[in-house]
């Protein structure tokens, strides 16, 4: 083999190694499960109020590795309606007991005392009378239309 071919092969190997190394170092590690919230310190990504009542907290994790906290499930749904976000995972605080519920595990019930007045709370999916996530999203959407005077 000529030295030109050997140099070209070495250059190709070096370029491939550099691309692989760059990809490994810039790889985002996505959270598995909800990321802990510092109550009364974290700020809601939508309304900018403190996330202070754990019973109503919600969390959006993006595929880019961002973690956004919300003080009301309605804030999360409102945020998703008005912002483009690449969702990796959604988590909701269980209103009935300490802990988080994933999007697959969550159901919703009406609530009179939600922090931002969206009127929904997260409960385990099998809870009697619990509604699905689409029900909760439609309540948030209907509330927005009512506030703006839309039909």
SVG drawing of the C-alpha trace seen along z (x, -y; Angstrom):
<svg xmlns="http://www.w3.org/2000/svg" viewBox="-70 -37 74 39">
<polyline fill="none" stroke="black" stroke-width="0.4" points="0.0,0.0 1.2,-3.5 1.8,-6.0 -0.9,-8.2 -3.5,-5.5 -2.3,-4.8 -2.4,-8.5 -6.0,-8.8 -7.1,-5.7 -5.6,-7.1 -7.3,-10.4 -10.7,-8.7 -10.1,-6.7 -9.2,-9.9 -12.3,-11.7 -14.6,-8.8 -13.0,-8.6 -13.5,-12.4 -17.2,-12.2 -17.8,-9.2 -16.1,-11.0 -18.0,-14.2 -21.3,-12.3 -20.5,-10.5 -19.5,-13.6 -22.6,-15.6 -25.0,-12.8 -27.9,-13.8 -28.7,-11.5 -32.5,-11.6 -34.0,-11.2 -35.8,-8.0 -38.8,-9.0 -39.5,-12.4 -36.7,-14.7 -37.0,-15.9 -38.5,-19.4 -37.3,-21.9 -40.7,-23.0 -41.3,-26.8 -38.1,-27.5 -38.7,-26.1 -40.6,-28.4 -43.5,-27.2 -42.3,-27.2 -45.7,-28.6 -47.1,-31.0 -43.8,-31.8 -45.3,-31.2 -43.4,-29.1 -44.1,-25.4 -45.3,-25.1 -48.2,-22.7 -46.8,-19.2 -50.3,-17.8 -50.7,-19.6 -47.1,-19.7 -46.4,-18.4 -43.2,-18.0 -42.3,-18.0 -39.0,-16.4 -37.9,-17.2 -35.9,-15.0 -33.1,-17.6 -32.8,-16.9 -34.6,-20.0 -36.8,-19.5 -39.7,-22.0 -41.7,-22.1 -45.3,-23.3 -47.4,-24.3 -50.7,-23.0 -51.3,-20.3 -53.3,-22.9 -50.1,-25.0 -48.3,-22.1 -51.2,-21.5 -51.5,-25.2 -47.7,-25.3 -47.9,-22.4 -50.7,-24.1 -48.7,-27.3 -45.1,-26.1 -43.4,-23.5 -41.7,-21.0 -40.3,-17.6 -41.7,-15.6 -39.6,-12.8 -41.9,-12.3 -44.7,-13.8 -45.1,-13.3 -47.8,-14.4 -47.8,-14.4 -50.3,-12.0 -52.9,-14.1 -54.0,-11.1 -50.5,-10.2 -46.9,-11.2 -45.3,-10.3 -45.3,-10.8 -47.5,-9.3 -46.2,-8.9 -48.4,-9.8 -49.3,-6.1 -50.4,-5.8 -52.3,-9.1 -56.0,-9.9 -57.7,-13.2 -60.5,-14.3 -62.0,-17.8 -60.5,-19.9 -61.9,-23.1 -58.5,-24.3 -55.9,-23.9 -53.2,-26.6 -54.0,-28.3 -57.7,-27.5 -57.6,-24.9 -59.7,-22.7 -57.9,-19.3 -55.9,-17.0 -53.8,-13.9 -54.8,-10.6 -53.9,-7.0 -55.7,-5.9 -57.8,-3.2 -59.3,-5.7 -63.1,-5.6 -64.5,-8.3 -61.0,-9.3 -60.9,-10.7 -58.1,-10.3 -55.5,-12.8 -57.5,-14.0 -60.3,-15.0 -57.9,-17.1 -56.4,-18.7 -59.9,-19.6 -60.8,-21.2 -57.7,-23.4 -58.5,-24.2 -62.1,-25.1 -61.0,-27.3 -58.7,-29.3 -61.6,-29.8 -63.9,-31.0 -61.3,-33.5 -60.9,-35.0 -64.6,-35.0 -64.3,-32.5 -67.4,-30.4"/>
</svg>
